[in-house]
Amino acid sequence: MNLNIKSKLNKLYKSSWFITLFATTLGVLLAFYLNNLNSRSKIESRKLISIQNLNNELLNNKTALLDSKDNERLIDFLSEIKELDHEFSNELITATNTMMKLKTSYSDFIEIRDSIGIRDDLYKYNVAYQFELNLDDLQNIAWETSKMSNITNELNYDCLQVLVKVYSLQEIFTNEQQKIINHFVNAEHDKLLGALLIVQQLKSQLMNVMIEGQKEINNCD
């Protein structure tokens, strides 16, 4: 009889131990699952905020490009000056009619300080140039923040690909604008003209990829 009771107690003890172990394991697994679920929820929330910030940044940058004044008049002016003097010096030898056309069309870019007659209607003009550059201030804060917080790892490939394309081209555009400033400060007018032409082409390309980026970012998941 005693053996039978001991046997039943042993079975009950083992059963209780198993139930306790099972319950503990289940509790740990449930806690782990809920923790992962909570972490995933936080990541998704951060991703949605990041996507919204990126979308706003693209919109603001695109608007800045659309609203900004181009340097087309300056490009046209420098192109005409280059035809007269490849060195872009302060002394231009040309006919009176040509100089008057320049002065009329680009009075904000050129000032005639003196002139000396050479022969017939040909004069040597001493001039001063005065330029006003129009540059675009494009932001990349949302993009850099997304990269630093590793949110970009959560974006699908197509979305990430187009964003990399947009911001890579934007960086090139910004670097070329810096070259414009450098050439302007150093009065390197020939190089300034070349840089302005490059930026003009890049601006058109950047606008196109930004439009593409705005379409794609709505499909980010």
Secondary structure, DSSP 8 states (H G I E B T S, - for coil): -HHHHHHHHHHHHHHHHHHHHHHHHHHHHHHHHHHHHHHHHHHHHHHHHHHHHHHHHHHHHHHHHHHS--SHHHHHHHHHHHHH-TT--SEEEEEHHHHHHHHHH-TTTEEEEEEEEEETTEEEEEEEE-----------HHHHHHHHTTGGGGS-HHHHHHHHHHHHHHHHHHHHHHHHHHHHHTT-HHHHHHHHHHHHHHHHHHHHHHHHHHHHHTT--
